[in-house]
Amino acid sequence: MTAAEIDLSTLPPELRAFIEAERTSRALLEGEKAALQEQLASLAEQNRRLEHLVKEFRQALHGRKSEKLSADARQLAFEDLEAAVAEAEAPRSASGSARRPARAQEARRNLGRLPRELPRIERVVEPASILCPCGCGEMTRIGEERTERLDIVPAQFRVIVTVRPKYACRRCSGSVAQACAPTHLIEGALPTEGLIAHVLVTKYADHVPLYRQSQIYARAGLDLHRSTLADWVGKASFHLRPVFDRLEEHLKKSGKLFMDETTAPVLDPGRGRTKTGYLWALARDDRRWGGTDPPGVVYFYAPGRGAEHAEEMLRGFAGVLQVDGYSAYKTVARKRPSEAPLTLAHCWAHGRRQLRELFDRDASPIAEAGLRQIADLYAVEADIKGQSAAKRRAERQTRSKPIVTAFATWLAEVRAKVSPKSRMGEKLGYFANHWNGLQVFLDDGRVEIDTNAVENLIRPLTLNRKNALFAGHDEGGRNWGRIASLIETAKLNGIEPFAYLTATLEALAKGHPQSRIDELMPWSAKPASS
């Protein structure tokens, strides 16, 4: 007979109480066992899902070339994968928070990372009662605990009403006093300079086309047609042109610049379809060797990619130009007069990509040997990053030059064994055709080993191109380049673009003198973190 089958009414009270307590305890243990089994199964499922997501991450990062995502698609994949990981970990965090003491959670807060200039709204949470349970009266405050959480108030439109009172003398009829109307960038129009700056940053930094902005504003009850926004953009671009022109002058005074170009589809109204225009980037970034000139970039629009366009954009600049292997740059350099020489420094990263394609496709031992030597060059660059130009040159002469010399010998031997028309021969041709430019970095510590700096500055243009599809006109391409130049230069210098453009447009509206135009350069603005 089991304990469950015993008739408790026939037992003494002490024994009956003991058995009832035993039954209750067993039931509690069974309940806890079931809960633990359920929790174990849940954790096993979470682990299985997390293992799957880790594999997805690895695939996005290290998959075969045919399976890899583009840079932009990878970002989208990461967003969704990271959200999925957070979702998978949420049950574990929720269950753990109930058992974890409050002190253990403090280390995970973001204290110290939230910008000091953000407004703080304090919400004091008082106990239901501060009367002492012992009846001593009200308790005394002995301290407090603070936690900070980041909140957001969605963009809020408001109307600025300007009131200009009139004053007149009661004793005579000829005296009236009234303040002059403040000047605006677009006289008689609706927007403040801040709203115009918001439209520019949303279009050219956040890559939201004007028609989508119009849809967003409509949700707030504002009927701002795309054509109205376009009118504001055009007028702002006109007023910002002197700032852009002065930025260009500053960059062309440098002794070394980067240059690259990317397509910019432009609507061709006469044919009812798009044509291919180009945005060329001319950039300065001397931070890797401690240069004192602030970084900057200017984008030029041109209807084509010919050498004549590069020649026009480079007028006024002499020195070292870091570029990829596009032949137009060689044409420009050949035509340069002796008093304004142009030295081309070519990009090792482009050659490395050529070899990487061969290795990924065929696991070529020749490509692997070339990649290994180029990796040695990049190891030296990692060691000398941030050092002065003189120290960089000295290290390159000692460590990099022997590697380059050995690479030249290896290149000659390999090219002698393969057909110039073969896939391998074509890839190796990049190094042979640009060999002089690939050696420039050895003798000049200011020069980088590649053009990655300017390629990173081309990326915002490609993002805008994907979202906006095309520019509506050649003039739209020029506006695109002009405004994007100021925004990206501000970002390079740690300046918040919206604040910079608002202040600049307000200054222009008030008639900022041309003689003090340098005060409107992006690097002259107050950093966002100050």
Disulfide bonds with the S-S distance in Angstrom:
none
